Amino acid sequence: MPADDFSLRKIAIPAYGPTLLYGLATGAILPVIALSARGLGATVALAALVITLTGVGSLLTNVPATIVTTRFGEKWALVAASAWSALAMVLAASVPVLWVFAVAVFMVGMAGSVFGLARQSYLTEAVPVHFRARALSTLGGVNRIGVFIGPFAAAGAIHFFGTTGAYWVGALAAVGAGILSFQVPDLAVRSGRGAGQGVKPLDSAPAPTVRSILRSHARVFRTIGIGVLLIAAVRATRQAVIPLWGQHIGLDPTSTALIYGLSGAIDMLIFYPAGKAMDLWGRRSVAVPCMLIMGLGLALLPLASGATGLLLAALLIGFGNGIGSGIVMTLGADFSPSPGRPQFLGIWRLLADIGTMGGPGILSAVTALVSLSAGIWATAGLGLLGAVVLWLWVPGRKATGNPSGVREVR
């Protein structure tokens, strides 16, 4: 559809409905994975390892996910990922064997990689460039809302059926995401041969390979890609440092959980204004403040000696993360080529996942060698470094886009 006639409302349900339900499915099981592993006989250390399998599954599947999305299209990739996730959760709920449970958690990570790539690729193609950041920041915000709702949706089932109830809730939500994914409109590439000549088939030319995209866009990956890796590292670590510091200063779990929840609430409230700012003033206008504010909040966190100080630092961190909602997806969309978008985004997500796993690893290493406050300050340093990288390499002007090869909804 022409950019001037575009309305996000026309594709809102198929674009965001599956994401909301998939986020709910993920949020329903995340709080109970460690408890389930312990209940099946895992040690504390092994239970912690099982938790990481979602990240490992996503990391290892990012590049293969490009093959699935390119071969079958975004719509069927979303359906397949939802079905795979539902199967994993059914296994986790119905087979009380530790190694089967570990495989199921790994499968959830695999499905998340395919689902995330397909939904990002779809919106990148379906939405005109002048609306891209708002669309993708809303995508990120809707996913966060789903993850936030998930534990509450699972709470009732857990009350009646134990921890396995969370996995049944997750399975139902994943099935719902798959059903809604059937409503995702097909995408087609506009023919460059003039009006009235029809739509060029998607497979009229061979798709670029991951290797060719890695070679042709090497400069983007080693500049802005490093910034994206740092964003992911800081974001992943921020989820651990608030409860860890709350415990360190002697807060009770209820108070710490409330502070964590308030930080997440402010994070969810500002995703659309952040996207609009990116569309109006450019990506740098959000990317750099996002990292600076999170870095500042993390730097102030070890100075908190009570609940009030921890709350203020947590709110600052949540605000910084919130204004960066969708920034990783938007930057990936801006620099991804067409054809070759799924391959590029697969590498982009791989960089983000490396950061997601590496950030908490740095926190753990520095904490073990020095102290928790030193580990938090090291993470704050990553935030400031990320701000510098993004300032240097993210364009300051508003994105203009390239109309050639844009795919339209039909």
C-alpha positions as CSV (number, residue, x, y, z in Angstrom):
1,M,0.0,0.0,0.0
2,P,1.2,3.5,-0.7
3,A,3.1,5.1,2.3
4,D,0.7,8.1,2.4
5,D,-2.3,5.7,2.8
6,F,-0.6,3.5,5.4
7,S,-2.5,2.9,8.7
8,L,-1.1,0.6,11.3
9,R,-4.6,-0.1,12.5
10,K,-5.2,-2.1,9.3
11,I,-2.6,-4.7,10.3
12,A,-2.6,-4.2,14.1
13,I,-4.2,-7.5,15.1
14,P,-2.1,-9.8,12.8
15,A,1.0,-7.7,13.4
16,Y,0.8,-7.4,17.2
17,G,-1.7,-10.0,18.4
18,P,0.7,-13.0,18.0
19,T,3.5,-11.0,19.7
20,L,1.3,-10.2,22.7
21,L,0.3,-13.8,23.1
22,Y,3.8,-15.1,22.5
23,G,5.2,-12.7,25.1
24,L,2.5,-13.9,27.5
25,A,3.6,-17.5,26.9
26,T,7.2,-16.7,27.6
27,G,6.4,-14.6,30.7
28,A,4.2,-17.4,32.1
29,I,7.1,-19.9,32.3
30,L,10.2,-17.7,33.0
31,P,9.6,-17.3,36.8
32,V,9.1,-21.1,37.3
33,I,11.9,-22.7,35.1
34,A,14.4,-22.8,38.0
35,L,11.7,-24.1,40.4
36,S,10.7,-26.8,38.0
37,A,14.3,-27.9,37.5
38,R,14.8,-28.1,41.2
39,G,11.6,-30.1,41.6
40,L,13.0,-32.6,39.1
41,G,16.2,-33.1,41.1
42,A,18.5,-30.5,39.7
43,T,21.1,-28.8,42.0
44,V,21.0,-25.0,42.4
45,A,23.9,-24.7,39.9
46,L,22.3,-27.1,37.4
47,A,18.9,-25.2,37.7
48,A,20.8,-22.0,36.9
49,L,22.3,-23.7,33.9
50,V,18.9,-24.9,32.7
51,I,17.7,-21.3,32.8
52,T,20.4,-20.3,30.3
53,L,19.3,-22.8,27.8
54,T,16.6,-20.4,26.4
55,G,19.4,-18.0,25.6
56,V,21.6,-20.8,24.2
57,G,18.8,-22.1,22.0
58,S,18.1,-18.6,20.7
59,L,21.8,-17.9,20.0
60,L,22.4,-21.1,18.1
61,T,19.2,-20.8,16.1
62,N,19.5,-17.2,14.9
63,V,21.3,-18.0,11.6
64,P,19.2,-21.2,10.9
65,A,16.1,-19.0,11.5
66,T,17.0,-17.0,8.4
67,I,16.7,-20.2,6.3
68,V,13.2,-21.0,7.7
69,T,12.0,-17.4,7.1
70,T,13.5,-17.1,3.6
71,R,12.2,-20.5,2.5
72,F,8.6,-20.3,3.9
73,G,8.0,-16.6,4.5
74,E,7.3,-14.7,7.6
75,K,3.8,-15.9,8.1
76,W,4.6,-19.6,8.1
77,A,7.7,-19.0,10.2
78,L,5.5,-17.4,12.9
79,V,3.1,-20.3,12.8
80,A,5.9,-22.9,13.0
81,A,7.7,-21.1,15.8
82,S,4.4,-20.9,17.8
83,A,3.7,-24.6,17.3
84,W,7.3,-25.5,18.3
85,S,7.1,-23.4,21.4
86,A,3.7,-25.0,22.3
87,L,5.1,-28.5,21.9
88,A,8.1,-27.6,24.1
89,M,5.8,-26.4,26.9
90,V,3.6,-29.5,26.6
91,L,6.8,-31.6,27.0
92,A,7.9,-29.6,30.0
93,A,4.5,-30.0,31.7
94,S,3.8,-33.6,30.9
95,V,7.2,-35.4,31.0
96,P,8.6,-35.2,34.5
97,V,12.2,-36.0,33.5
98,L,15.0,-33.5,34.0
99,W,16.8,-34.0,30.7
100,V,13.5,-33.8,28.8
101,F,12.7,-30.6,30.6
102,A,16.1,-29.2,29.7
103,V,15.5,-30.1,26.0
104,A,12.1,-28.4,26.2
105,V,13.6,-25.2,27.6
106,F,16.2,-25.3,24.8
107,M,13.3,-25.7,22.3
108,V,11.6,-22.6,23.7
109,G,14.8,-20.6,23.0
110,M,14.9,-22.0,19.4
111,A,11.3,-21.0,18.8
112,G,11.9,-17.5,20.2
113,S,14.7,-17.0,17.7
114,V,12.5,-17.9,14.7
115,F,9.5,-16.0,16.0
116,G,11.5,-12.8,16.8
117,L,13.2,-12.8,13.4
118,A,10.0,-13.4,11.4
119,R,8.0,-10.7,13.2
120,Q,10.8,-8.1,12.8
121,S,11.2,-9.0,9.2
122,Y,7.5,-8.8,8.5
123,L,7.0,-5.4,10.1
124,T,10.1,-4.0,8.5
125,E,8.7,-4.9,5.1
126,A,5.1,-4.0,5.7
127,V,5.5,-0.6,7.3
128,P,6.8,2.5,5.4
129,V,10.1,3.9,6.6
130,H,8.7,7.1,8.0
131,F,6.6,5.0,10.4
132,R,9.1,2.3,11.0
133,A,10.5,3.2,14.5
134,R,7.0,3.7,15.9
135,A,5.9,0.3,14.5
136,L,9.0,-1.5,15.9
137,S,9.0,0.2,19.2
138,T,5.3,-0.7,19.6
139,L,6.3,-4.3,18.7
140,G,8.9,-4.2,21.5
141,G,6.4,-2.6,23.9
142,V,3.6,-5.1,23.1
143,N,6.1,-8.0,23.8
144,R,7.0,-6.5,27.1
145,I,3.4,-6.1,28.1
146,G,2.8,-9.8,27.2
147,V,5.8,-10.9,29.3
148,F,4.6,-8.7,32.2
149,I,1.1,-10.2,32.1
150,G,2.4,-13.8,31.8
151,P,3.2,-14.5,35.4
152,F,-0.2,-13.2,36.5
153,A,-2.0,-15.3,33.9
154,A,-0.1,-18.3,35.1
155,A,-0.6,-17.7,38.8
156,G,-4.1,-19.1,39.0
157,A,-3.1,-22.3,37.1
158,I,-0.1,-22.7,39.4
159,H,-2.5,-22.4,42.4
160,F,-4.6,-25.3,41.2
161,F,-2.1,-27.5,39.3
162,G,1.3,-26.6,40.7
163,T,4.2,-25.3,38.6
164,T,3.2,-27.4,35.6
165,G,0.1,-25.1,35.3
166,A,2.4,-22.3,34.1
167,Y,3.5,-24.5,31.1
168,W,-0.1,-25.3,30.1
169,V,-0.9,-21.6,30.2
170,G,2.2,-21.0,28.1
171,A,1.2,-23.7,25.6
172,L,-2.3,-22.3,25.2
173,A,-0.9,-18.8,24.6
174,A,1.6,-20.1,22.1
175,V,-1.2,-21.9,20.2
176,G,-3.2,-18.7,20.2
177,A,-0.2,-16.9,18.8
178,G,0.0,-19.5,16.0
179,I,-3.7,-19.2,15.2
180,L,-3.5,-15.4,15.0
181,S,-0.4,-15.7,12.8
182,F,-2.6,-17.3,10.1
183,Q,-4.1,-13.8,9.7
184,V,-0.8,-12.2,8.9
185,P,-1.2,-10.8,5.3
186,D,1.2,-12.1,2.7
187,L,4.0,-9.8,1.5
188,A,5.0,-9.2,-2.1
189,V,7.9,-7.3,-3.7
190,R,6.9,-4.4,-6.0
191,S,8.0,-4.9,-9.5
192,G,10.5,-2.2,-10.7
193,R,9.2,-2.4,-14.3
194,G,6.4,0.1,-14.0
195,A,2.8,0.3,-13.0
196,G,0.4,-2.3,-14.3
197,Q,2.9,-5.0,-14.8
198,G,1.9,-7.0,-11.7
199,V,3.9,-8.2,-8.7
200,K,7.3,-9.8,-9.0
201,P,7.4,-13.2,-7.3
202,L,9.5,-13.4,-4.1
203,D,11.7,-16.1,-5.5
204,S,12.4,-14.5,-8.9
205,A,16.1,-14.1,-7.9
206,P,18.2,-16.3,-5.6
207,A,18.3,-15.0,-2.0
208,P,21.7,-13.8,-0.7
209,T,23.5,-16.1,1.7
210,V,24.4,-15.4,5.3
211,R,28.1,-15.4,4.2
212,S,27.5,-12.9,1.4
213,I,25.5,-10.5,3.7
214,L,28.2,-10.8,6.4
215,R,30.8,-9.8,3.8
216,S,28.9,-7.0,2.1
217,H,27.8,-5.4,5.4
218,A,30.9,-6.1,7.5
219,R,31.4,-2.4,8.3
220,V,27.9,-2.1,9.7
221,F,28.3,-5.2,11.9
222,R,31.7,-4.1,13.3
223,T,30.5,-0.5,14.1
224,I,26.8,-0.2,14.9
225,G,26.6,-3.9,15.5
226,I,29.0,-3.5,18.4
227,G,26.7,-0.8,19.8
228,V,23.8,-3.2,19.5
229,L,25.8,-5.9,21.4
230,L,26.5,-3.4,24.2
231,I,22.8,-2.4,24.4
232,A,21.8,-6.0,24.8
233,A,24.5,-6.6,27.4
234,V,23.4,-3.7,29.6
235,R,19.7,-4.6,29.2
236,A,20.3,-8.2,30.2
237,T,22.4,-7.2,33.2
238,R,20.0,-4.6,34.5
239,Q,17.5,-7.4,35.2
240,A,19.9,-9.0,37.6
241,V,21.4,-6.1,39.4
242,I,18.2,-4.6,41.0
243,P,17.3,-7.8,42.9
244,L,20.9,-8.5,43.7
245,W,21.5,-5.0,45.2
246,G,18.2,-5.1,47.0
247,Q,19.4,-8.4,48.7
248,H,22.8,-6.9,49.3
249,I,21.4,-3.9,51.3
250,G,19.0,-6.1,53.3
251,L,15.7,-5.4,51.7
252,D,13.0,-8.0,52.0
253,P,12.0,-9.9,48.8
254,T,8.6,-8.2,48.7
255,S,10.1,-4.7,48.7
256,T,12.6,-5.7,46.1
257,A,10.0,-7.3,43.8
258,L,7.8,-4.1,44.1
259,I,10.8,-1.9,43.1
260,Y,11.6,-4.2,40.2
261,G,8.0,-4.1,39.1
262,L,7.8,-0.3,39.2
263,S,11.0,-0.1,37.1
264,G,9.4,-2.5,34.5
265,A,6.1,-0.4,34.6
266,I,7.8,2.8,33.6
267,D,9.7,0.9,31.0
268,M,6.4,-0.2,29.4
269,L,4.7,3.1,29.4
270,I,6.9,5.1,27.0
271,F,7.6,2.8,24.1
272,Y,5.4,4.7,21.6
273,P,6.8,8.2,22.3
274,A,10.3,6.7,22.0
275,G,9.4,5.4,18.5
276,K,7.9,8.7,17.5
277,A,11.0,10.5,18.5
278,M,13.1,8.1,16.4
279,D,10.9,8.7,13.4
280,L,10.9,12.5,13.8
281,W,14.4,13.3,15.0
282,G,16.5,10.3,14.0
283,R,17.7,7.1,15.6
284,R,20.6,8.7,17.4
285,S,18.2,11.0,19.4
286,V,17.0,7.9,21.3
287,A,19.9,5.4,21.0
288,V,22.5,7.6,22.8
289,P,20.2,8.9,25.7
290,C,19.0,5.3,26.2
291,M,22.5,4.2,27.0
292,L,23.6,7.3,28.9
293,I,20.5,7.1,31.2
294,M,20.9,3.4,31.8
295,G,24.6,3.8,32.5
296,L,23.9,6.7,34.9
297,G,21.2,4.7,36.7
298,L,23.6,1.7,37.0
299,A,26.4,3.9,38.3
300,L,24.1,5.3,41.0
301,L,22.8,1.9,42.1
302,P,25.7,0.9,44.3
303,L,25.3,4.3,46.1
304,A,21.8,3.3,47.3
305,S,21.7,2.2,50.9
306,G,18.0,1.9,51.3
307,A,14.7,1.3,49.5
308,T,14.3,4.9,48.3
309,G,17.7,5.1,46.8
310,L,17.2,1.8,45.1
311,L,13.8,2.8,43.8
312,L,15.1,6.1,42.2
313,A,18.0,4.3,40.5
314,A,15.7,1.5,39.3
315,L,13.2,4.0,37.9
316,L,16.1,5.8,36.1
317,I,17.3,2.5,34.6
318,G,13.7,1.6,33.6
319,F,13.2,5.0,31.9
320,G,16.4,4.6,30.0
321,N,15.5,1.2,28.8
322,G,12.0,2.3,28.0
323,I,13.0,5.1,25.7
324,G,15.2,2.6,23.8
325,S,12.2,0.3,23.1
326,G,12.6,-1.0,19.6
327,I,16.0,0.6,19.0
328,V,17.8,-2.6,18.2
329,M,15.1,-3.8,15.8
330,T,14.8,-0.3,14.2
331,L,18.5,-0.1,13.5
332,G,18.5,-3.6,12.1
333,A,15.6,-2.7,9.8
334,D,17.3,0.5,8.7
335,F,20.5,-1.2,7.6
336,S,19.1,-4.5,6.3
337,P,19.1,-4.9,2.5
338,S,16.2,-6.3,0.4
339,P,16.7,-9.0,-0.8
340,G,18.7,-10.5,2.0
341,R,16.8,-9.0,4.9
342,P,16.2,-12.2,6.9
343,Q,19.9,-13.1,6.6
344,F,21.0,-9.7,7.8
345,L,18.5,-9.7,10.7
346,G,19.6,-13.2,11.7
347,I,23.2,-11.9,12.1
348,W,21.9,-8.8,13.9
349,R,20.0,-10.9,16.4
350,L,23.1,-13.1,16.9
351,L,25.0,-10.0,17.9
352,A,22.3,-9.0,20.3
353,D,22.1,-12.5,21.8
354,I,25.9,-12.5,22.3
355,G,25.5,-9.3,24.3
356,T,22.5,-10.8,26.2
357,M,24.7,-13.7,27.4
358,G,27.9,-11.8,27.7
359,G,26.6,-8.9,29.9
360,P,25.6,-11.0,32.9
361,G,28.8,-13.0,32.4
362,I,30.9,-9.8,32.9
363,L,28.8,-8.9,35.9
364,S,29.4,-12.4,37.4
365,A,33.2,-12.4,36.7
366,V,33.9,-8.9,38.1
367,T,31.7,-9.6,41.1
368,A,33.6,-12.8,41.8
369,L,37.0,-11.1,41.4
370,V,36.2,-7.8,43.2
371,S,32.7,-7.1,44.5
372,L,29.1,-6.7,43.4
373,S,29.4,-2.9,43.3
374,A,32.4,-3.2,41.1
375,G,30.5,-5.5,38.8
376,I,27.6,-3.0,38.6
377,W,30.0,-0.2,37.8
378,A,31.6,-2.3,35.1
379,T,28.1,-2.7,33.5
380,A,27.6,1.1,33.8
381,G,30.9,1.5,31.9
382,L,29.5,-0.7,29.1
383,G,26.5,1.6,29.0
384,L,28.7,4.7,28.6
385,L,30.9,2.9,26.0
386,G,27.7,2.0,24.1
387,A,26.6,5.6,24.1
388,V,30.0,6.6,22.5
389,V,29.8,3.9,19.9
390,L,26.2,4.8,18.9
391,W,27.0,8.5,18.8
392,L,29.9,7.9,16.4
393,W,28.2,5.5,14.1
394,V,24.4,5.9,14.2
395,P,23.3,8.6,11.6
396,G,22.0,11.7,13.3
397,R,19.5,12.6,10.5
398,K,16.1,11.2,10.1
399,A,16.0,7.9,8.1
400,T,14.9,8.4,4.5
401,G,14.7,4.8,3.3
402,N,15.0,3.4,-0.1
403,P,11.7,2.8,-2.0
404,S,13.2,0.2,-4.3
405,G,12.4,-3.3,-3.5
406,V,9.9,-2.5,-0.7
407,R,7.4,-5.2,-0.2
408,E,3.7,-4.3,0.2
409,V,0.8,-5.9,2.0
410,R,-1.7,-7.6,-0.2
